[in-house]
Amino acid sequence: MRILVTGGAGYIGSVVAAQLIAAGHEVTVLDDLSTGHTDAVPAGAGFVKGTLRDCAAEVLSDGADAVLHFAAKSLVGESVAEPARYWANNLGGSLALFEAMRELRVPAIVFSSTAAVYGEPERAPVAETDPTRPTSPYGASKLAVDVALTEFARLYGFGAVILRYFNVAGAQQAADGTWLGERHNPETHLIPNVLAAAATGRRVQVFGDDYPTPDGTCIRDYIHVTDLADAHLRALGACQPGRHRIYNLGNGAGFSVWEVIEVCREVTGIDIGVDVAARRAGDPAVLVASSARIQADLDWRARRDLRAMAANAWRFTQLRGSR
């Protein structure tokens, strides 16, 4: 298949693009490089620098059978400070992509959504049928794309799969030996921040150790990026004309902040220092997604554990530090 990967120079998009190439697909990456990196575009993929508004139609006109859509702004705090930017980029860019797909008769799309559309869930694990009540412009903009894509599937016959997930971690070694991993700026995710602390001798700040959880710290869902990429490939194969499906992706149980730090200590062999601070407003005690639906429909499950995520991410951190 000829596949367009939007945001394919970013963390998750690059890993998915690499898996698509390994599976024999012809891949073109479209990325404006605002947060992506040219060296993350996997070998064998075509690359076009540009935005969805400016370039989606042109790229798709060269021929495409499907789109995997990752291009989005994704920082919650930034979205609160600059909501218009998030609506224009996430929803506006996506609508430009969907219109180009409609005009050029590209039939299938897998959309990288987020569990942020659920806001602060009332229960765990979170199911696809639970209420969507986003608490940030980021989550609201992604939910709006979900709704728009559902309508395009109904009205224009798109085969669409929407994937919602919480935290992605780890790194993957591509076929040419290069490693693809997480390098956001600023970095807001726990595992890369803990590993960066290990690499630099800094201390890690833990926000709250008095939650109603077994060890007092927040519990969050983590998926290895390789498992996540596998879910996207399975979803691509499940796209059916005129039908949209929504799947949550999670490990089923989640890991506490203390568990993450302890595994990172074991993987790195470094006694990472910790400072406990007050809870942050709005942080739920537990955020875990149910993956029962995608397990039943597509036989997908998270197969790699927390140690594999930390070990692969540490390898990537060491390689980046040596450059």
C-alpha positions in Angstrom: 0.0 0.0 0.0 1.0 3.6 -0.6 0.6 5.4 2.8 1.0 9.0 3.9 2.2 9.4 7.5 1.5 12.9 8.7 3.8 13.9 11.6 6.1 11.1 10.6 9.2 12.9 11.7 7.9 12.9 15.3 8.3 10.3 18.0 5.4 7.9 17.4 5.0 8.7 13.8 8.6 7.8 13.0 8.3 4.4 14.7 5.0 3.7 12.9 6.6 4.7 9.6 9.5 2.4 10.2 7.2 -0.5 10.9 5.2 0.2 7.8 8.3 0.1 5.7 9.4 -3.1 7.3 6.0 -4.6 6.4 6.5 -3.7 2.7 4.5 -0.5 2.4 5.5 2.5 0.4 5.6 5.4 2.8 5.7 9.2 2.4 6.2 11.4 5.5 4.7 14.8 5.7 5.9 17.0 8.6 6.5 20.7 9.2 9.4 19.9 11.6 8.0 22.2 14.2 8.5 19.4 16.7 9.8 16.6 14.5 13.4 15.8 13.3 14.6 15.0 9.8 16.9 12.3 11.1 13.9 10.5 12.6 12.3 10.0 9.1 13.1 6.3 8.6 15.3 5.1 5.7 13.2 4.2 2.7 10.5 6.8 3.4 9.9 9.7 1.1 9.8 13.1 2.9 7.9 16.3 2.3 8.4 19.3 4.6 5.2 21.3 5.0 1.9 21.7 6.8 -1.4 19.9 6.2 -3.1 23.0 5.0 -0.4 23.7 2.4 0.7 20.3 1.3 -1.8 17.5 2.1 -3.6 17.7 -1.3 -0.4 17.9 -3.3 1.1 14.9 -1.5 -2.0 12.8 -1.8 -2.4 13.7 -5.5 0.7 11.6 -6.1 -1.3 8.6 -5.1 -2.2 7.1 -1.7 -4.2 4.2 -0.4 -4.4 5.3 3.2 -3.3 8.0 5.8 -1.9 7.5 9.3 -2.5 10.9 10.9 -0.1 11.9 13.8 0.4 15.6 13.0 -0.7 17.7 16.0 0.3 20.0 18.8 0.2 18.0 22.0 1.3 20.0 25.1 -1.5 20.5 27.5 -0.1 23.5 29.3 0.7 25.2 26.0 -2.8 24.6 24.8 -4.2 26.5 27.8 -1.9 29.4 27.1 -2.5 29.4 23.3 -5.9 27.7 22.6 -6.4 29.3 19.2 -3.1 27.8 18.0 -4.3 24.4 19.0 -7.7 24.7 17.4 -6.2 26.1 14.2 -3.5 23.4 14.0 -5.2 20.3 15.3 -8.7 20.8 14.0 -8.0 23.1 11.1 -5.1 21.0 9.8 -7.1 17.8 10.1 -10.1 19.2 8.3 -7.8 20.3 5.4 -6.4 16.7 5.3 -9.9 15.1 5.4 -11.1 17.4 2.5 -8.0 16.5 0.5 -8.8 12.8 1.1 -12.4 13.3 0.1 -11.5 15.1 -3.1 -8.8 12.6 -4.1 -10.8 9.5 -3.0 -8.3 8.3 -0.4 -10.4 5.7 1.4 -8.8 4.9 4.7 -7.3 6.7 7.7 -6.0 5.8 11.2 -6.1 8.8 13.5 -3.8 9.1 16.5 -6.1 10.5 19.2 -5.6 10.7 22.9 -7.2 9.6 26.2 -7.2 13.3 27.1 -10.6 13.4 25.4 -11.9 11.8 28.6 -10.7 14.5 30.9 -10.8 13.3 34.5 -12.6 10.0 34.3 -14.9 8.8 37.1 -13.6 5.3 36.9 -10.7 3.1 35.9 -10.0 1.5 33.6 -11.6 3.9 31.1 -13.7 2.4 28.3 -14.6 3.8 24.9 -18.2 4.3 26.1 -17.2 6.5 29.0 -18.1 10.2 28.8 -15.7 12.5 26.9 -15.2 15.6 29.0 -11.8 17.1 28.0 -10.3 19.6 30.5 -7.8 21.3 28.1 -7.9 22.9 24.6 -5.6 20.1 23.6 -8.0 17.4 24.6 -11.0 19.4 23.2 -9.3 19.9 19.8 -8.5 16.2 19.5 -12.1 15.3 20.4 -13.3 17.7 17.7 -11.2 15.8 15.2 -12.7 12.5 16.4 -16.2 13.9 15.8 -15.3 15.4 12.4 -13.7 12.1 11.3 -16.7 10.2 12.4 -18.8 12.4 10.1 -16.5 12.1 7.2 -16.8 8.3 7.5 -20.5 8.5 7.6 -21.0 11.0 4.8 -18.1 10.2 2.4 -17.4 6.5 3.0 -14.0 6.8 4.8 -12.8 3.7 6.5 -11.6 5.2 9.8 -10.1 4.0 13.0 -9.5 6.3 16.0 -6.9 5.2 18.6 -7.0 6.8 22.1 -4.1 6.2 24.4 -2.4 7.8 27.4 1.4 7.6 27.8 3.8 6.1 25.3 7.4 5.2 26.2 10.4 3.3 25.1 12.4 3.4 21.8 12.7 1.2 18.8 15.7 0.2 16.7 15.0 0.6 13.0 16.1 -1.9 10.3 19.2 0.2 9.5 20.3 0.1 13.1 19.3 3.7 14.1 17.2 4.2 17.2 14.0 6.1 17.2 12.9 7.6 20.5 11.4 10.4 22.5 13.0 13.9 22.4 10.4 16.5 23.0 11.2 20.1 23.9 10.1 20.8 26.5 9.9 17.2 27.8 6.8 16.6 29.9 6.7 12.8 30.2 7.8 11.0 33.3 10.1 8.2 31.9 12.3 10.4 29.7 12.5 13.0 32.5 13.6 10.4 35.0 16.2 9.0 32.6 17.5 12.5 31.9 17.9 13.0 35.6 19.9 9.8 35.7 22.1 10.9 32.9 22.8 14.4 34.3 22.7 13.8 38.1 19.6 15.9 38.6 16.8 15.0 41.0 13.3 14.0 40.0 10.3 15.9 41.4 7.3 13.7 42.4 4.0 15.6 42.8 2.2 14.0 45.7 2.8 10.8 47.6 -0.5 10.7 49.5 -2.9 9.6 46.8 -5.3 6.7 47.5 -3.1 4.2 45.7 -1.0 1.3 47.0 2.2 3.4 47.3 0.6 6.9 47.5 1.7 8.1 44.0 -0.3 8.5 40.9 -0.9 5.5 38.6 -0.7 6.0 34.9 -1.0 3.9 31.8 2.2 3.3 29.7 2.6 1.5 26.4 5.8 0.7 24.6 6.0 2.6 21.4 6.6 -0.6 19.4 3.4 -2.1 20.8 1.6 1.1 19.9 2.9 1.0 16.3 1.7 -2.5 16.0 -1.8 -1.3 17.0 -1.7 1.3 14.2 -0.8 -1.4 11.6 -3.6 -3.6 12.8 -6.0 -0.7 12.7 -4.9 0.1 9.1 -5.8 -3.5 8.1 -9.2 -3.1 9.8 -10.3 0.0 8.0 -13.7 -0.7 6.3 -15.4 1.8 3.9 -18.1 3.9 5.6 -17.3 2.6 9.1 -15.4 4.2 11.9 -14.2 2.5 15.0 -12.8 3.9 18.3 -10.3 1.9 20.4 -8.6 2.7 23.7 -5.0 1.4 24.1 -3.6 0.6 27.5 -1.7 -2.0 29.5 -4.7 -2.8 31.7 -3.2 -2.0 35.1 -0.9 1.0 35.0 2.3 1.8 36.9 2.8 4.2 39.8 5.3 7.0 39.8 7.4 5.1 42.4 7.3 2.0 40.3 8.6 3.9 37.2 11.4 5.5 39.2 12.5 2.2 40.8 12.6 0.5 37.4 14.6 3.3 35.9 17.0 3.0 38.8 17.4 -0.7 38.1 17.9 -0.2 34.4 20.4 2.6 34.7 22.2 1.3 37.8 22.0 4.9 39.2 20.4 5.9 42.5 18.2 8.6 41.1 17.4 11.3 43.7 13.8 12.3 44.4 12.1 15.4 45.8 8.4 15.1 46.9 6.3 18.1 46.2 2.6 18.9 46.7 0.0 17.5 44.4 -0.8 19.3 41.2 -4.3 20.5 40.8 -6.4 18.3 38.6 -4.1 15.2 38.8 -6.4 12.1 39.2 -5.1 9.3 41.3 -5.5 6.7 38.6 -5.7 7.0 34.8 -5.7 3.6 33.0 -7.4 2.6 29.7 -9.3 -0.6 29.0 -8.1 -2.3 25.8 -10.8 -5.0 25.9 -12.4 -3.8 22.7 -9.3 -3.8 20.5 -8.2 -7.1 22.1 -11.5 -8.7 21.0 -11.6 -7.1 17.5 -8.0 -7.0 16.4 -6.2 -9.4 18.9 -4.0 -6.5 20.1 -2.5 -6.2 23.5 0.4 -4.5 25.2 3.2 -7.1 25.2 6.3 -5.2 26.5 6.6 -4.4 30.1 7.8 -1.3 32.0 11.4 -2.6 32.2 11.5 -2.9 28.4 10.2 0.6 28.0 12.8 2.0 30.4 15.7 -0.1 29.0 15.0 0.9 25.4 14.5 4.6 26.3 17.8 4.5 28.3 19.6 3.1 25.4 18.3 5.9 23.2 19.2 8.5 25.9 22.8 7.2 26.1 23.1 7.3 22.3 21.8 10.8 22.1 24.2 11.9 24.8 27.2 10.5 23.0 26.6 12.7 19.9 
